[in-house]
Amino acid sequence: MEVELNNNEKTAILKYASFFVMDEVTKSDLSNRRKKWIRFKPHALSEVIGELSYHFNRCKRGELFYFLDELICNLENCQTIFK
């Protein structure tokens, strides 16, 4: 499945959930600043959402709180569409 992400969102996934990005294609897509549509395997997307949720639940800064919330909602919406 492909998910549209901006550079800030890609950076956040690499920072907070890189452990769950095992697929080399996904890693390459996330690292490419010019790439807009990121390819994920369905199970990997669920794991990334879970890890981002972990950080969201422990977030103390307002700006990061809202950013992660929006990113998680976007990923969950994409996941729902592809089910």
CNS distance restraints for C-alpha pairs under 8 A (distance, minus, plus):
assign (resid   1 and name CA) (resid  39 and name CA) 5.59 0.50 0.50
assign (resid   1 and name CA) (resid  40 and name CA) 5.43 0.50 0.50
assign (resid   1 and name CA) (resid  41 and name CA) 6.29 0.50 0.50
assign (resid   1 and name CA) (resid  42 and name CA) 6.84 0.50 0.50
assign (resid   1 and name CA) (resid  82 and name CA) 7.04 0.50 0.50
assign (resid   2 and name CA) (resid  37 and name CA) 5.73 0.50 0.50
assign (resid   2 and name CA) (resid  38 and name CA) 5.23 0.50 0.50
assign (resid   2 and name CA) (resid  39 and name CA) 4.39 0.50 0.50
assign (resid   2 and name CA) (resid  40 and name CA) 6.14 0.50 0.50
assign (resid   3 and name CA) (resid  37 and name CA) 5.38 0.50 0.50
assign (resid   3 and name CA) (resid  38 and name CA) 5.14 0.50 0.50
assign (resid   3 and name CA) (resid  39 and name CA) 6.46 0.50 0.50
assign (resid   3 and name CA) (resid  40 and name CA) 7.44 0.50 0.50
assign (resid   3 and name CA) (resid  75 and name CA) 7.43 0.50 0.50
assign (resid   3 and name CA) (resid  78 and name CA) 6.64 0.50 0.50
assign (resid   4 and name CA) (resid  36 and name CA) 5.68 0.50 0.50
assign (resid   4 and name CA) (resid  37 and name CA) 4.51 0.50 0.50
assign (resid   4 and name CA) (resid  38 and name CA) 6.21 0.50 0.50
assign (resid   5 and name CA) (resid   9 and name CA) 5.83 0.50 0.50
assign (resid   5 and name CA) (resid  10 and name CA) 6.29 0.50 0.50
assign (resid   5 and name CA) (resid  36 and name CA) 5.74 0.50 0.50
assign (resid   5 and name CA) (resid  37 and name CA) 6.39 0.50 0.50
assign (resid   5 and name CA) (resid  38 and name CA) 6.89 0.50 0.50
assign (resid   6 and name CA) (resid  10 and name CA) 6.28 0.50 0.50
assign (resid   6 and name CA) (resid  36 and name CA) 6.36 0.50 0.50
assign (resid   7 and name CA) (resid  11 and name CA) 6.06 0.50 0.50
assign (resid   7 and name CA) (resid  33 and name CA) 6.12 0.50 0.50
assign (resid   8 and name CA) (resid  12 and name CA) 6.20 0.50 0.50
assign (resid   9 and name CA) (resid  13 and name CA) 6.33 0.50 0.50
assign (resid   9 and name CA) (resid  71 and name CA) 6.75 0.50 0.50
assign (resid  10 and name CA) (resid  14 and name CA) 6.30 0.50 0.50
assign (resid  10 and name CA) (resid  30 and name CA) 5.37 0.50 0.50
assign (resid  10 and name CA) (resid  31 and name CA) 7.51 0.50 0.50
assign (resid  11 and name CA) (resid  15 and name CA) 6.04 0.50 0.50
assign (resid  11 and name CA) (resid  30 and name CA) 7.41 0.50 0.50
assign (resid  11 and name CA) (resid  31 and name CA) 7.92 0.50 0.50
assign (resid  12 and name CA) (resid  16 and name CA) 5.86 0.50 0.50
assign (resid  12 and name CA) (resid  17 and name CA) 7.73 0.50 0.50
assign (resid  13 and name CA) (resid  17 and name CA) 5.09 0.50 0.50
assign (resid  13 and name CA) (resid  18 and name CA) 6.22 0.50 0.50
assign (resid  13 and name CA) (resid  48 and name CA) 7.36 0.50 0.50
assign (resid  13 and name CA) (resid  52 and name CA) 7.53 0.50 0.50
assign (resid  14 and name CA) (resid  18 and name CA) 4.54 0.50 0.50
assign (resid  14 and name CA) (resid  30 and name CA) 7.24 0.50 0.50
assign (resid  16 and name CA) (resid  51 and name CA) 7.09 0.50 0.50
assign (resid  16 and name CA) (resid  52 and name CA) 6.36 0.50 0.50
assign (resid  16 and name CA) (resid  55 and name CA) 7.29 0.50 0.50
assign (resid  17 and name CA) (resid  21 and name CA) 7.04 0.50 0.50
assign (resid  17 and name CA) (resid  48 and name CA) 5.60 0.50 0.50
assign (resid  17 and name CA) (resid  51 and name CA) 5.68 0.50 0.50
assign (resid  17 and name CA) (resid  52 and name CA) 6.39 0.50 0.50
assign (resid  18 and name CA) (resid  22 and name CA) 7.98 0.50 0.50
assign (resid  18 and name CA) (resid  48 and name CA) 7.98 0.50 0.50
assign (resid  20 and name CA) (resid  44 and name CA) 6.49 0.50 0.50
assign (resid  20 and name CA) (resid  47 and name CA) 6.14 0.50 0.50
assign (resid  20 and name CA) (resid  48 and name CA) 5.97 0.50 0.50
assign (resid  21 and name CA) (resid  26 and name CA) 6.83 0.50 0.50
assign (resid  21 and name CA) (resid  27 and name CA) 6.46 0.50 0.50
assign (resid  21 and name CA) (resid  44 and name CA) 6.49 0.50 0.50
assign (resid  21 and name CA) (resid  48 and name CA) 7.35 0.50 0.50
assign (resid  22 and name CA) (resid  26 and name CA) 7.73 0.50 0.50
assign (resid  22 and name CA) (resid  27 and name CA) 7.40 0.50 0.50
assign (resid  22 and name CA) (resid  44 and name CA) 7.77 0.50 0.50
assign (resid  23 and name CA) (resid  27 and name CA) 6.33 0.50 0.50
assign (resid  23 and name CA) (resid  40 and name CA) 7.96 0.50 0.50
assign (resid  23 and name CA) (resid  41 and name CA) 7.92 0.50 0.50
assign (resid  24 and name CA) (resid  28 and name CA) 6.01 0.50 0.50
assign (resid  25 and name CA) (resid  29 and name CA) 6.13 0.50 0.50
assign (resid  25 and name CA) (resid  39 and name CA) 7.08 0.50 0.50
assign (resid  26 and name CA) (resid  30 and name CA) 6.09 0.50 0.50
assign (resid  26 and name CA) (resid  38 and name CA) 6.47 0.50 0.50
assign (resid  26 and name CA) (resid  39 and name CA) 5.48 0.50 0.50
assign (resid  26 and name CA) (resid  40 and name CA) 5.84 0.50 0.50
assign (resid  27 and name CA) (resid  31 and name CA) 6.13 0.50 0.50
assign (resid  28 and name CA) (resid  32 and name CA) 6.17 0.50 0.50
assign (resid  29 and name CA) (resid  35 and name CA) 6.17 0.50 0.50
assign (resid  29 and name CA) (resid  37 and name CA) 7.75 0.50 0.50
assign (resid  29 and name CA) (resid  38 and name CA) 5.47 0.50 0.50
assign (resid  29 and name CA) (resid  39 and name CA) 6.98 0.50 0.50
assign (resid  30 and name CA) (resid  35 and name CA) 7.55 0.50 0.50
assign (resid  30 and name CA) (resid  38 and name CA) 6.56 0.50 0.50
assign (resid  40 and name CA) (resid  44 and name CA) 6.45 0.50 0.50
assign (resid  40 and name CA) (resid  45 and name CA) 6.10 0.50 0.50
assign (resid  41 and name CA) (resid  45 and name CA) 6.38 0.50 0.50
assign (resid  42 and name CA) (resid  46 and name CA) 6.64 0.50 0.50
assign (resid  42 and name CA) (resid  79 and name CA) 7.37 0.50 0.50
assign (resid  43 and name CA) (resid  47 and name CA) 6.49 0.50 0.50
assign (resid  44 and name CA) (resid  48 and name CA) 6.17 0.50 0.50
assign (resid  45 and name CA) (resid  49 and name CA) 6.16 0.50 0.50
assign (resid  45 and name CA) (resid  75 and name CA) 7.51 0.50 0.50
assign (resid  45 and name CA) (resid  79 and name CA) 7.41 0.50 0.50
assign (resid  46 and name CA) (resid  50 and name CA) 6.23 0.50 0.50
assign (resid  46 and name CA) (resid  79 and name CA) 7.82 0.50 0.50
assign (resid  47 and name CA) (resid  51 and name CA) 6.24 0.50 0.50
assign (resid  48 and name CA) (resid  52 and name CA) 6.10 0.50 0.50
assign (resid  49 and name CA) (resid  53 and name CA) 6.03 0.50 0.50
assign (resid  49 and name CA) (resid  72 and name CA) 5.99 0.50 0.50
assign (resid  49 and name CA) (resid  75 and name CA) 6.89 0.50 0.50
assign (resid  49 and name CA) (resid  76 and name CA) 7.32 0.50 0.50
assign (resid  50 and name CA) (resid  54 and name CA) 6.30 0.50 0.50
assign (resid  51 and name CA) (resid  55 and name CA) 6.59 0.50 0.50
assign (resid  52 and name CA) (resid  56 and name CA) 6.06 0.50 0.50
assign (resid  52 and name CA) (resid  68 and name CA) 6.98 0.50 0.50
assign (resid  52 and name CA) (resid  72 and name CA) 6.89 0.50 0.50
assign (resid  53 and name CA) (resid  57 and name CA) 6.05 0.50 0.50
assign (resid  53 and name CA) (resid  68 and name CA) 7.79 0.50 0.50
assign (resid  53 and name CA) (resid  72 and name CA) 7.08 0.50 0.50
assign (resid  54 and name CA) (resid  58 and name CA) 6.62 0.50 0.50
assign (resid  55 and name CA) (resid  59 and name CA) 6.03 0.50 0.50
assign (resid  56 and name CA) (resid  64 and name CA) 7.96 0.50 0.50
assign (resid  56 and name CA) (resid  65 and name CA) 5.98 0.50 0.50
assign (resid  56 and name CA) (resid  68 and name CA) 5.98 0.50 0.50
assign (resid  56 and name CA) (resid  69 and name CA) 6.91 0.50 0.50
assign (resid  59 and name CA) (resid  64 and name CA) 7.06 0.50 0.50
assign (resid  59 and name CA) (resid  65 and name CA) 5.83 0.50 0.50
assign (resid  60 and name CA) (resid  65 and name CA) 7.15 0.50 0.50
assign (resid  61 and name CA) (resid  65 and name CA) 6.02 0.50 0.50
assign (resid  62 and name CA) (resid  66 and name CA) 6.30 0.50 0.50
assign (resid  63 and name CA) (resid  67 and name CA) 6.21 0.50 0.50
assign (resid  64 and name CA) (resid  68 and name CA) 5.99 0.50 0.50
assign (resid  65 and name CA) (resid  69 and name CA) 6.15 0.50 0.50
assign (resid  66 and name CA) (resid  70 and name CA) 6.18 0.50 0.50
assign (resid  67 and name CA) (resid  71 and name CA) 6.22 0.50 0.50
assign (resid  68 and name CA) (resid  72 and name CA) 5.96 0.50 0.50
assign (resid  69 and name CA) (resid  73 and name CA) 6.17 0.50 0.50
assign (resid  70 and name CA) (resid  74 and name CA) 6.17 0.50 0.50
assign (resid  71 and name CA) (resid  75 and name CA) 6.25 0.50 0.50
assign (resid  72 and name CA) (resid  76 and name CA) 6.07 0.50 0.50
assign (resid  73 and name CA) (resid  77 and name CA) 6.08 0.50 0.50
assign (resid  74 and name CA) (resid  78 and name CA) 6.32 0.50 0.50
assign (resid  75 and name CA) (resid  79 and name CA) 6.12 0.50 0.50
assign (resid  76 and name CA) (resid  80 and name CA) 6.16 0.50 0.50
assign (resid  77 and name CA) (resid  81 and name CA) 6.31 0.50 0.50
assign (resid  78 and name CA) (resid  82 and name CA) 6.40 0.50 0.50
assign (resid  79 and name CA) (resid  83 and name CA) 6.39 0.50 0.50
